[in-house]
């Protein structure tokens, strides 16, 4: 039997803020999954306000500090972070996203503090610069471990950030199994006028051009020509709302598409879906995609970023070419006309095999232990 011999560690997560989003959920889940371990975790935000999850964690006793960075390169922020690291005797800083990594690595330089950098996703279309070609090798030299949330993200780091691929470890995002409030679910069902035999498609995402809702709506309209029992629920809000509403009107599908607006907890809407749709032009590891799998909901996704690493085509869902409404529509029609029991079982199995919060926390805990010199001793 193996047991981990470890010492008490102080770990500081450095991030933009703690609003509600994928990166922030990862940080929150790491902290929640480590509360009973040999670690003391805190957060430093380089932007303000810290956001609702930040305030929630603060109310639970998690130390969160912040300093709003100035435009351009803020040298004062490096000094503040360095002072904070020394004052609180931080063993490891875990930097989430590129800019927090820059400030964190510089602040920790020539101290005892170890540095982890995790890349959570890339902009679309991806790009690089001559400045990063010069700076990033120095940052890598000051960094003890680099992780990415998908193989696609790892490839992008190598191609656009000049980080050697062998130095990057893939650690998939993980979540706790989604818990659905049955009373809220039943109430949500009363908000929509749909026939008993309705086949419910749905998506949950901010209204941003990168999520490509317009292509999804084109595909839905085509799919309805083959299956008039299809209905679509879209959860979210954002800058693309007017374009989405205009597209719905142009296609004449307003009676079959329901917009719920932003929902802080959309789990009861997700539980209504027969199939989850993700039409993004670019993705890292979609948390809502993982939540769908945890509920055994098959998914149709575009072949963008890490999507095809989560969805195994024709196993727990369908993967279609990026930005292709014709193929997206074909996948919708096919899934709407088959028994989903086997695919639902595969969705649940894939979640348990690769994407639980426990697995993610264990992998980061192993990294923390390695960096602080903790070892595994064998015991009978």
N, C-alpha and C positions, 0 to 999 in steps of 0.2 A: 504493500500500500504506500502511496506517495503522499507526502504532506508538504505544504509550502512554508518554509521558515522565512519570516519576513519581519521587518522593523516598521515602526510608525512612519508614515510618509505624509508630507504636506504637498498637495498638488493644486496648482492654480490654473484654471482654464481662462485663456485670453481669447476674447471674441469681440465682434462688433457691438452686440447688445443681446438682450434676452427677450426679444419679441417672440411671437408665435410663428415658428417656421421649422424647417427640417434640421438645420444646424443646431438651433436652440433646443430642439427636442432631443437630439443626440446628447448634448451636454447635460440636460435635465435627467435623461435616462441613465447616463453614467453615474451621476451623483446619487440618484435614487437607488441604483443597484449597488452602490458602494457604502451606504450609510452604516452598515454593520461590520464593515471591514476595518483594516488597520490603516485607514487613510483619513486625512482631513482635507476636504475639498472646498475650494472657494473660487470665485469668478472675478475677473477684471474686464470691464467693458470699455472699449475705446470710443464708444459713441453714447450719446444720451438722448432721450431718457432710456432707462435700462429695460423697459417693457414689462408687460403683465406677468410673464413667467419669472422675470427677475424679481418683481415685487412678491410673487408667491413664494419663491425660494427664500427670500429674505424673511418673510413672516414665519418660516419654518426654522430659522436660525442659521441659514447658509450665508456666509459673509460674501457680500458683493460690493465691489468698489468700482468707480467709474471716473473717467476723465474724457470729456468731449475733445477729440483731436481737432486741431486747427487745419484749415485748408493747406494743401501742399504737404511737404514732409515736416512733421511736427517733432523737432528735436527735444522739446520740453517733455513730450510724452515718453520718450525713451528714458529720460532722467527720472520721471515720476514712476515708471514701471520698475526701473532698476532699484530705486529706493524702496519700493513696495516689496520687491523680491527679497532684498536684504533684511528689511525690518521684520518680515514675517517668516524668515528662514525657510523659504520655499525650496523644496527638493526638486520638483519637476514643474515646468510650465508646459501646458498642452495648448498649443496655438491652433485655433480653428479658422481656416481660410487664409488667403495669402497675406493681406495687409496686417492682420494681427500677428502673423508669423514674422514679418519684417520687424515690427516693433519689439516683439517678444525676444527674438533671437539676438537683436542688438542689445537689448536691456540685460540679457543673461550672459553676454559675452564676458569671459574671464571671471566668472563666478562659479561656485560649486553646482549651480542649478542646471539640471539636464533639460533638454528641449525636445518636444515632440511637435511635429507639424502634421495636421490632418487637412487634406483638401476634400471639401464636401461637394464640389460641383464646379462646372465651368460655364462661362458665358457663351452665348450663341450669336453669331459665329465666333469660334475661338480665334485667338490672335496672340501675338507675342511682340517683343520690342527689343531693340538693341540694349536698352538699359538693363532689362532682365537677363539678357545673355551675359552681361558683365557681372551683375550683382548676385544672381542666384547661386553660382558656384561658391561664392563666399558664404552665403546663407546656409547652404548645404553643409559646408565645413563646420559651421557653428551649431549644427543640429544633430541630435543623437539618434532620432528615429523619424521616418516619414511614412505616413499611411495615406491611403486613398480609399474612398468608399465604394469603388467599383473598378473593374479592369479597364473600363473605358476611361475613367478618370485618371487612372494610373498611366495609360497611354498618352493622354493629353498632357500630363505633367512632364512626361519624357519628351514629347514632341514640341511643346510650346514653352516649357519652363526650363528645358535643358537639364533636368534632373535625371541622373542615370537610373534606368528602369530597375536594376537589381537592388537599388537602395530603397525602393518603395514597396511596402507591404499593403495588400488589400485587406481591409477590415470592413465587412458589410455592415450597414446600419442594422440595428435591431430594435424591436419594440416589444412592449408587453401586449399579450393578447387583448384585443379590443373588448371592452365590456359595454354591452348595449342595455340601456334603460328601456325595459319592455313597455312601460307606461308611455314614455316619450315616443317609442316606435309606433304604438297603436294610435297615438294622437296624430303623429305625422301622416299616417295613412288616411286620416280623415280630411287632411288639407288638400288632397288631390282627387279630382274626379277622373277615375280610370275604371274600365270594365274589369270584371273578375279575372278574365283571361289575359290581362295586360302583361306583356313582357317588358320589365322595367330595366332600362339601361341608365347608367348614371356616372357622373364624374364629380370630383371635389378638387378644386384648384383655384388659385387666384386668377382673376381675369387679366391676363397678361398675354401679349402677342406670342411669347415663347410657348405658351400652353396650346396654341393653335386650335382654339374652340371653333373657329370658322370652318376649318376643314372637317371637324367632327360633325358639325351641323349639316354640311354638304353630304357627308356619308350617311348620316341618319335619314335625311330626306330621300335619298336613293333607296336605302334599305326598306323604308316604309312602303315603297312601291311593291316590294315583294312580300312584306309582312305588315299588314295594317294594324297588328296588335302591339306594335312597338311604341313605347313611351320613353321620354328622356327627362331625367331630373338633373339639373346643373346647380351645384352648390358652390357659392363663392361670390366675389365681387372684385372690382378693380377698374383700371383705366380702360379696359376693352369692353366695358358693359354696353356702351352705345353701339359699338360695332356688332356685338353679339345680338343685341335686340334688333338691329337693322337687318342682319342676316336672317333671323327667324322670320321677320315680316316678309322679306323678299322671297323666301322659300315657301311661305304660306303654311308653316308648321306650328304656329302659335298654340293651337289646341292640344298639341301632343308634346310640347316642351314646357317644363316648369322650372322657373328660376326661383331659388329659395333665398337669395342674398347671402351675405356672410353669416356663418354659423360658428360660434366659438367651439361648440361640441357637435360635430355633424354625424356622430356615430349612428344615431337612430335613422338618419337618412341613408347612410351607407348600407345599413342592414336591410333596407327595402330593395336594394339593387339585385337583379338576377345576374347581371354582368357589369363589371366596372370598366370604364373607358378612360384611356390616357392617350391623348393625341399630341403630346409635346414634341416640339422640334428638338429639344435638348433636355436631358435629365441626368441627375447623379444617381441617387437611390431614392425613389419616391416613397415617402413615409405612408401616404395614403394607399399606395399600391401594396405595401406590406400589411397595412390594416385590413385591406380587402382579403388578402390571402389568409390572414388569421381567422377571418369569418368564413373561410371556404368559398369565397366568391371568385369565379373565373374572371379573367381580365383580357381585354383587347388593348394592345399597346403598339405604339410606333417603335421601329427599330432605331431608337435614339439613346445615346449614352448607355446607362446601366440597365435599361429596360429589359433587354434580351438576356441579361444575367439573372433576372428575377423571374421572368415569365419564360417557361420552356414551351416553345411553339407546339400546339396541339396536345399539350399535357395539362398544364394548369391555366391555359389561355391561348390566345393567338398573338403572334408578333407579325406586324405588317410593315411594308416599306414606309419610310418616313415621308410625311406630307403627301400621302397618296389616298385621296378620298375614295377612289374606286375599290381598292383592295380593302380599305377600312370598312366600306359598306358590305363587301362580300363576307368579311369575317363576322359582322353583326348578323347578317342573314343566316349564315351557317350555324352560329351558336344559338340563335333564337329558335332553331328548328330541331335541335337534338336534346336528348336527355343529359342534363348537366351533372348528374350524380357523380360519375367517375371523375370528371374534371374538377368538381368541387372537392372531392376527396384528395386529389393530387395537389390542389391549391393549399389545403390545410397541411398536408405532409411537407410540402416545400417550405412553408413557413417554419414549421417545427424543426426542420433539418438545418436551415441556414440563417433565419432572420429573427430569432428571438432576442429579447433584450439580454437575457442571461448569457447567451453566446457572445454577444458584442462586449458586454462588461468583462467577461472572463478574458477575452483577447486583449483588451486595453489593460486590465489588471496585470496580465503577464508581461506586457511591455513596461509598465511602471516598475514591477519587481525586478525585471532585468536591468533597467537603468539605475536602480538604487543598489544593485549588487545582491539582492535577495536570491536565495538558491533553493532548489528543490532537493530535499533529502529523502531517500528511500527508507521506508520502514516496513517491517513484516506485519 
